[in-house]
Amino acid sequence: MRLRDIMPKSLFGRSLFIVGLPLIFLQIFIGYFFFERHWDDVGRRLVLSVAGEIALISEQIIAADNNNLIEKEIFENSNKYFGAKLTILPNSKLTNDQLNHSKKSRLDRALAKSLKERIKFPHTFNTTKNKNRVIILVQLPNKILLTEISKKRLYSSTTYIFIAVMILSSFFLLCLAIFFLRRQISPLKELSNAADAFGKGDTFFALKPRGADEVRQVTHAFLDMRERIRLHIEQRTDMLAGVSHDLRTPLTRMKLQIEMLTQEEDKEGLKEDVNQMEQMIEVYLSFIKEKEEVTRVKTDISNLIGNIILDAKRNGDIIVPKIIETVDAMARISDLRRAITNLTSNACRASNKVEISLITKEKNANIIIDDNGPGINKKDYASVFKAFYRIEGSRNLSTGGLGLGLTIARDIARSHGGEIKLEKSPLGGLRAILSLPI
């Protein structure tokens, strides 16, 4: 497994990972080091102190030689000054099972070591019977001394206070890092939204340079680039408007002159040539002129497909609806109609059976057009989207068009944030999939 496979994918996630991971490791190291040193130093001193007190009490009880008054005074002083509750179990002896005490916890191990150093009599202890107290049993001659000590005397609560403060401070610092990281990354998200909007035709998306110096430089560079492209598009549109006017004027005169000809064969041929020239000019201009700013509206795509099927039927083409789901999407209706029509007309021209489907998949509306025509080679899938590219070698408009249908359709799909893909159709021909975000 590579590091990049487990790294977060977003810039924010990676930045947080870079900041947070060292912080976590640092806190773990400090916590472990403190905890170990605390138990080795402070905790051991506390346990040794208690072990010394029990050793002293044991010696005093032996010296009392079963004198009840002296033993009572020892019990009272132990409870008063040491906080130890004493009990004598007469005529008792610790068994081997009792002497084999547990050493699972740190407290168990500390007690086992410290009691052994200070108490010379057989002894054992229990740290689990009572949640708040530790029971220590010492074997004295003919009796057992049972001592109950509060657990607070055996370890310091500062350990847990330190861990709590460490966790809270780490959480606070992490929240602070998240706050500042979001503020640093938000300008990049705005820049991304502006670039996406520009790709969809919005050349005036509000964008203000802010953030770090490098981000400001990138934003300024993007704004300069956007402005240069916008001016270039405006100049191209103005030029094409003039070209359109200049070309249509002589074509109109040619039409008038053709009508004045007497030979019908020459007349019909010239009229066909002029009509093709007009058709070519209209297609060229519609492809390269700047789109008008049309507001997107919520569109019922299934209804739009129904209208396209009816239009095709009027023109003598049959398109069979297969799976049509009800899907709404934000779209420019005229542009979307044109993109779908370009795909269906290509399919109808190349085959005698065309099916259309509309399904939703992964937050996209997929418009699928299948035909049973000859299809195209997989190596040509990318080439057919190039402007003026035609698989059919002739330049006859009636057989192959101008080679702009798929180019315009993909341009419209991308301006909506979608895409067009080609693949082999189950009908044997070509399948075109136009996907749009919903």
C-alpha positions as semicolon CSV with decimal commas, in nm:
position;residue;x (nm);y (nm);z (nm)
1;M;0,000;0,000;0,000
2;R;0,138;0,339;-0,104
3;L;0,128;0,649;0,112
4;R;-0,086;0,839;-0,138
5;D;-0,350;0,565;-0,116
6;I;-0,413;0,644;0,252
7;M;-0,359;1,019;0,230
8;P;-0,672;1,240;0,212
9;K;-0,761;1,348;-0,141
10;S;-0,854;1,712;-0,075
11;L;-0,605;1,992;-0,005
12;F;-0,784;2,069;0,322
13;G;-0,763;1,706;0,431
14;R;-0,395;1,681;0,347
15;S;-0,314;2,010;0,520
16;L;-0,501;1,895;0,829
17;F;-0,321;1,562;0,811
18;I;0,018;1,737;0,795
19;V;-0,068;1,961;1,091
20;G;-0,259;1,710;1,301
21;L;-0,041;1,400;1,270
22;P;0,272;1,552;1,433
23;L;0,050;1,705;1,702
24;I;-0,104;1,366;1,782
25;F;0,233;1,190;1,789
26;L;0,376;1,465;2,010
27;Q;0,090;1,436;2,257
28;I;0,117;1,057;2,266
29;F;0,494;1,077;2,327
30;I;0,461;1,340;2,599
31;G;0,170;1,157;2,764
32;Y;0,352;0,824;2,764
33;F;0,678;0,976;2,891
34;F;0,499;1,166;3,169
35;F;0,291;0,866;3,266
36;E;0,592;0,638;3,288
37;R;0,799;0,889;3,484
38;H;0,507;0,969;3,711
39;W;0,459;0,606;3,812
40;D;0,830;0,545;3,844
41;D;0,877;0,845;4,067
42;V;0,567;0,987;4,236
43;G;0,358;0,672;4,234
44;R;0,637;0,455;4,372
45;R;0,706;0,705;4,653
46;L;0,340;0,698;4,759
47;V;0,324;0,320;4,761
48;L;0,652;0,297;4,956
49;S;0,513;0,539;5,214
50;V;0,203;0,325;5,268
51;A;0,414;0,008;5,282
52;G;0,634;0,168;5,552
53;E;0,328;0,263;5,757
54;I;0,192;-0,092;5,741
55;A;0,533;-0,230;5,839
56;L;0,539;0,005;6,140
57;I;0,185;-0,091;6,243
58;S;0,272;-0,459;6,211
59;E;0,574;-0,417;6,440
60;Q;0,365;-0,228;6,697
61;I;0,092;-0,496;6,702
62;I;0,353;-0,769;6,754
63;A;0,509;-0,562;7,035
64;A;0,165;-0,519;7,199
65;D;0,165;-0,895;7,265
66;N;-0,216;-0,932;7,240
67;N;-0,282;-0,639;7,475
68;N;-0,627;-0,521;7,369
69;L;-0,587;-0,168;7,504
70;I;-0,260;-0,111;7,321
71;E;-0,398;-0,264;7,001
72;K;-0,706;-0,040;7,026
73;E;-0,483;0,267;7,060
74;I;-0,280;0,153;6,758
75;F;-0,600;0,115;6,554
76;E;-0,725;0,462;6,652
77;N;-0,391;0,631;6,573
78;S;-0,365;0,449;6,240
79;N;-0,710;0,564;6,139
80;K;-0,647;0,917;6,266
81;Y;-0,302;0,981;6,120
82;F;-0,271;0,736;5,830
83;G;-0,634;0,697;5,724
84;A;-0,593;0,319;5,756
85;K;-0,876;0,098;5,876
86;L;-0,731;-0,202;6,064
87;T;-0,886;-0,539;6,140
88;I;-0,732;-0,836;6,322
89;L;-0,824;-1,185;6,201
90;P;-0,720;-1,410;6,494
91;N;-0,605;-1,766;6,445
92;S;-0,584;-1,720;6,066
93;K;-0,320;-1,795;5,808
94;L;-0,271;-1,683;5,451
95;T;-0,298;-1,965;5,199
96;N;-0,071;-2,011;4,901
97;D;-0,355;-1,905;4,668
98;Q;-0,392;-1,577;4,858
99;L;-0,016;-1,510;4,851
100;N;-0,017;-1,539;4,470
101;H;-0,175;-1,199;4,418
102;S;-0,258;-1,041;4,081
103;K;-0,007;-0,818;3,902
104;K;-0,219;-0,702;3,610
105;S;-0,234;-0,328;3,671
106;R;0,041;-0,073;3,738
107;L;-0,087;-0,039;4,095
108;D;-0,062;-0,417;4,145
109;R;0,296;-0,423;4,025
110;A;0,393;-0,118;4,234
111;L;0,236;-0,270;4,549
112;A;0,401;-0,606;4,493
113;K;0,744;-0,446;4,462
114;S;0,714;-0,187;4,742
115;L;0,547;-0,413;5,001
116;K;0,817;-0,671;4,947
117;E;1,084;-0,407;5,019
118;R;0,925;-0,278;5,342
119;I;0,730;-0,568;5,498
120;K;0,927;-0,871;5,612
121;F;0,619;-1,083;5,686
122;P;0,418;-1,283;5,429
123;H;0,159;-1,054;5,275
124;T;-0,088;-1,012;4,994
125;F;-0,330;-0,751;4,866
126;N;-0,647;-0,701;4,664
127;T;-0,712;-0,394;4,445
128;T;-1,035;-0,507;4,279
129;K;-1,266;-0,605;4,565
130;N;-1,345;-0,244;4,652
131;K;-1,349;0,028;4,387
132;N;-1,217;0,303;4,616
133;R;-0,997;0,111;4,861
134;V;-0,707;-0,135;4,860
135;I;-0,704;-0,431;5,102
136;I;-0,362;-0,539;5,230
137;L;-0,324;-0,854;5,442
138;V;-0,010;-0,920;5,649
139;Q;0,056;-1,256;5,813
140;L;0,152;-1,198;6,181
141;P;0,215;-1,468;6,440
142;N;-0,116;-1,658;6,490
143;K;-0,321;-1,385;6,321
144;I;-0,367;-1,172;6,006
145;L;-0,358;-0,792;5,996
146;L;-0,614;-0,663;5,743
147;T;-0,557;-0,302;5,639
148;E;-0,787;-0,097;5,417
149;I;-0,625;0,205;5,248
150;S;-0,788;0,459;5,020
151;K;-0,665;0,428;4,661
152;K;-0,613;0,804;4,653
153;R;-0,316;0,754;4,887
154;L;-0,147;0,521;4,637
155;Y;-0,151;0,730;4,324
156;S;-0,182;1,095;4,233
157;S;-0,486;1,231;4,054
158;T;-0,260;1,473;3,866
159;T;-0,203;1,196;3,613
160;Y;-0,561;1,209;3,493
161;I;-0,576;1,586;3,524
162;F;-0,269;1,611;3,304
163;I;-0,413;1,371;3,046
164;A;-0,745;1,561;3,045
165;V;-0,569;1,897;3,001
166;M;-0,351;1,750;2,727
167;I;-0,651;1,614;2,536
168;L;-0,851;1,937;2,573
169;S;-0,557;2,154;2,468
170;S;-0,492;1,929;2,167
171;F;-0,858;1,951;2,068
172;F;-0,853;2,330;2,103
173;L;-0,536;2,359;1,893
174;L;-0,680;2,126;1,630
175;C;-0,999;2,336;1,607
176;L;-0,785;2,647;1,576
177;A;-0,584;2,484;1,296
178;I;-0,904;2,380;1,116
179;F;-1,038;2,736;1,141
180;F;-0,726;2,892;0,987
181;L;-0,688;2,617;0,726
182;R;-1,043;2,672;0,605
183;R;-0,978;3,044;0,572
184;Q;-0,665;2,974;0,368
185;I;-0,831;2,718;0,142
186;S;-1,161;2,901;0,080
187;P;-1,000;3,137;-0,181
188;L;-0,889;2,830;-0,377
189;K;-1,246;2,696;-0,370
190;E;-1,373;3,031;-0,500
191;L;-1,111;3,022;-0,775
192;S;-1,221;2,670;-0,865
193;N;-1,587;2,780;-0,880
194;A;-1,492;3,077;-1,097
195;A;-1,298;2,854;-1,337
196;D;-1,590;2,611;-1,355
197;A;-1,837;2,895;-1,417
198;F;-1,609;3,038;-1,687
199;G;-1,597;2,699;-1,858
200;K;-1,980;2,703;-1,860
201;G;-1,997;3,047;-2,022
202;D;-2,018;3,280;-1,720
203;T;-1,746;3,535;-1,796
204;F;-1,844;3,772;-1,512
205;F;-1,840;3,538;-1,211
206;A;-1,757;3,751;-0,905
207;L;-1,407;3,674;-0,783
208;K;-1,196;3,884;-0,548
209;P;-0,825;3,809;-0,486
210;R;-0,768;3,722;-0,121
211;G;-0,570;3,484;0,096
212;A;-0,197;3,414;0,088
213;D;0,029;3,595;-0,158
214;E;0,064;3,289;-0,381
215;V;-0,313;3,243;-0,396
216;R;-0,360;3,612;-0,477
217;Q;-0,109;3,581;-0,761
218;V;-0,293;3,281;-0,905
219;T;-0,626;3,464;-0,878
220;H;-0,487;3,776;-1,052
221;A;-0,341;3,557;-1,327
222;F;-0,679;3,385;-1,374
223;L;-0,866;3,716;-1,388
224;D;-0,621;3,852;-1,647
225;M;-0,653;3,536;-1,854
226;R;-1,034;3,544;-1,832
227;E;-1,043;3,904;-1,947
228;R;-0,813;3,836;-2,243
229;I;-1,026;3,540;-2,350
230;R;-1,346;3,742;-2,311
231;L;-1,209;4,024;-2,530
232;H;-1,090;3,771;-2,786
233;I;-1,436;3,614;-2,801
234;E;-1,602;3,955;-2,840
235;Q;-1,365;4,048;-3,122
236;R;-1,428;3,716;-3,294
237;T;-1,805;3,760;-3,262
238;D;-1,791;4,109;-3,414
239;M;-1,573;3,984;-3,698
240;L;-1,804;3,691;-3,771
241;A;-2,107;3,918;-3,770
242;G;-1,939;4,124;-4,041
243;V;-1,839;3,812;-4,236
244;S;-2,195;3,684;-4,214
245;H;-2,332;4,006;-4,357
246;D;-2,070;4,026;-4,632
247;L;-2,129;3,667;-4,746
248;R;-2,506;3,678;-4,739
249;T;-2,527;3,987;-4,959
250;P;-2,354;3,833;-5,267
251;L;-2,543;3,508;-5,212
252;T;-2,871;3,699;-5,228
253;R;-2,762;3,861;-5,556
254;M;-2,664;3,521;-5,693
255;K;-3,008;3,389;-5,612
256;L;-3,170;3,673;-5,806
257;Q;-2,942;3,615;-6,102
258;I;-3,013;3,243;-6,100
259;E;-3,386;3,309;-6,120
260;M;-3,326;3,504;-6,438
261;L;-3,153;3,213;-6,612
262;T;-3,346;3,027;-6,883
263;Q;-3,178;2,686;-6,882
264;E;-3,350;2,482;-6,613
265;E;-3,068;2,226;-6,568
266;D;-2,806;2,491;-6,500
267;K;-3,053;2,683;-6,290
268;E;-3,130;2,392;-6,057
269;G;-2,763;2,304;-6,014
270;L;-2,666;2,659;-5,924
271;K;-2,958;2,689;-5,681
272;E;-2,844;2,370;-5,506
273;D;-2,488;2,504;-5,477
274;V;-2,608;2,834;-5,331
275;N;-2,835;2,657;-5,082
276;Q;-2,544;2,440;-4,967
277;M;-2,325;2,750;-4,928
278;E;-2,593;2,917;-4,715
279;Q;-2,629;2,602;-4,507
280;M;-2,253;2,580;-4,455
281;I;-2,232;2,946;-4,351
282;E;-2,515;2,901;-4,098
283;V;-2,353;2,592;-3,947
284;Y;-2,009;2,754;-3,929
285;L;-2,146;3,064;-3,760
286;S;-2,355;2,867;-3,513
287;F;-2,046;2,668;-3,418
288;I;-1,792;2,945;-3,366
289;K;-2,002;3,241;-3,258
290;E;-2,026;3,322;-2,889
291;K;-2,334;3,183;-2,717
292;E;-2,594;3,429;-2,604
293;E;-2,633;3,458;-2,228
294;V;-2,937;3,238;-2,172
295;T;-3,050;3,176;-1,818
296;R;-3,071;2,816;-1,713
297;V;-3,411;2,700;-1,600
298;K;-3,538;2,385;-1,435
299;T;-3,623;2,156;-1,724
300;D;-3,814;1,829;-1,745
301;I;-3,573;1,638;-1,968
302;S;-3,821;1,356;-2,029
303;N;-4,069;1,605;-2,174
304;L;-3,793;1,756;-2,391
305;I;-3,704;1,411;-2,526
306;G;-4,071;1,351;-2,606
307;N;-4,080;1,667;-2,817
308;I;-3,759;1,566;-2,996
309;I;-3,912;1,225;-3,080
310;L;-4,220;1,399;-3,228
311;D;-4,005;1,639;-3,433
312;A;-3,805;1,346;-3,570
313;K;-4,129;1,166;-3,666
314;R;-4,242;1,469;-3,866
315;N;-3,915;1,451;-4,059
316;G;-3,963;1,082;-4,133
317;D;-3,727;0,945;-3,863
318;I;-3,841;0,692;-3,604
319;I;-3,689;0,710;-3,254
320;V;-3,814;0,446;-3,009
321;P;-3,825;0,546;-2,638
322;K;-3,694;0,261;-2,423
323;I;-3,648;0,365;-2,057
324;I;-3,759;0,720;-1,985
325;E;-3,741;0,836;-1,625
326;T;-3,877;1,168;-1,503
327;V;-3,571;1,383;-1,445
328;D;-3,543;1,757;-1,378
329;A;-3,219;1,948;-1,440
330;M;-3,103;2,307;-1,473
331;A;-3,039;2,364;-1,843
332;R;-3,059;2,602;-2,137
333;I;-3,350;2,438;-2,318
334;S;-3,265;2,542;-2,674
335;D;-2,901;2,437;-2,641
336;L;-2,987;2,103;-2,481
337;R;-3,248;2,033;-2,749
338;R;-2,988;2,100;-3,016
339;A;-2,730;1,869;-2,855
340;I;-2,977;1,579;-2,831
341;T;-3,108;1,644;-3,182
342;N;-2,755;1,635;-3,325
343;L;-2,699;1,294;-3,166
344;T;-3,035;1,149;-3,276
345;S;-3,007;1,285;-3,631
346;N;-2,661;1,126;-3,668
347;A;-2,803;0,795;-3,545
348;C;-3,107;0,813;-3,776
349;R;-2,891;0,899;-4,079
350;A;-2,664;0,596;-4,020
351;S;-2,924;0,331;-3,924
352;N;-3,284;0,220;-3,948
353;K;-3,342;0,155;-3,577
354;V;-3,277;0,413;-3,302
355;E;-3,360;0,384;-2,933
356;I;-3,337;0,656;-2,669
357;S;-3,331;0,619;-2,290
358;L;-3,318;0,859;-1,995
359;I;-3,189;0,723;-1,664
360;T;-3,034;0,870;-1,350
361;K;-2,698;0,744;-1,225
362;E;-2,464;0,890;-0,961
363;K;-2,632;1,234;-0,953
364;N;-2,629;1,255;-1,334
365;A;-2,903;1,236;-1,594
366;N;-2,782;1,001;-1,870
367;I;-2,942;1,037;-2,213
368;I;-2,853;0,719;-2,405
369;I;-2,898;0,692;-2,783
370;D;-2,847;0,349;-2,945
371;D;-2,857;0,258;-3,313
372;N;-2,808;-0,056;-3,523
373;G;-2,590;0,113;-3,786
374;P;-2,235;0,023;-3,886
375;G;-2,092;0,214;-3,590
376;I;-1,738;0,350;-3,585
377;N;-1,402;0,209;-3,483
378;K;-1,300;0,260;-3,122
379;K;-0,987;0,442;-3,237
380;D;-1,212;0,712;-3,393
381;Y;-1,414;0,779;-3,075
382;A;-1,199;1,080;-2,983
383;S;-1,146;1,205;-3,340
384;V;-1,516;1,240;-3,429
385;F;-1,548;1,520;-3,172
386;K;-1,292;1,732;-3,358
387;A;-1,433;2,018;-3,562
388;F;-1,489;1,931;-3,933
389;Y;-1,365;1,573;-3,887
390;R;-1,559;1,324;-4,097
391;I;-1,512;0,949;-4,121
392;E;-1,679;0,956;-4,462
393;G;-1,415;1,100;-4,697
394;S;-1,633;1,307;-4,931
395;R;-1,745;1,658;-4,847
396;N;-2,104;1,594;-4,963
397;L;-2,343;1,752;-4,715
398;S;-2,616;1,500;-4,787
399;T;-2,400;1,201;-4,692
400;G;-2,178;1,321;-4,409
401;G;-2,269;1,673;-4,308
402;L;-1,999;1,918;-4,211
403;G;-1,847;1,725;-3,924
404;L;-1,968;1,967;-3,659
405;G;-2,268;1,787;-3,507
406;L;-2,081;1,596;-3,237
407;T;-1,848;1,889;-3,175
408;I;-2,139;2,122;-3,105
409;A;-2,319;1,858;-2,894
410;R;-2,015;1,800;-2,674
411;D;-1,955;2,175;-2,641
412;I;-2,312;2,218;-2,516
413;A;-2,282;1,921;-2,277
414;R;-1,960;2,059;-2,128
415;S;-2,110;2,406;-2,093
416;H;-2,371;2,240;-1,869
417;G;-2,101;2,064;-1,666
418;G;-2,164;1,731;-1,841
419;E;-1,995;1,515;-2,105
420;I;-2,061;1,290;-2,404
421;K;-1,913;0,941;-2,433
422;L;-1,926;0,691;-2,719
423;E;-1,924;0,313;-2,692
424;K;-2,047;-0,002;-2,862
425;S;-2,427;-0,030;-2,869
426;P;-2,618;-0,348;-2,774
427;L;-2,804;-0,300;-3,103
428;G;-2,478;-0,350;-3,291
429;G;-2,410;0,012;-3,384
430;L;-2,301;0,313;-3,183
431;R;-2,412;0,423;-2,837
432;A;-2,388;0,791;-2,742
433;I;-2,428;0,883;-2,373
434;L;-2,493;1,248;-2,287
435;S;-2,460;1,299;-1,911
436;L;-2,580;1,610;-1,727
437;P;-2,549;1,692;-1,356
438;I;-2,882;1,712;-1,170
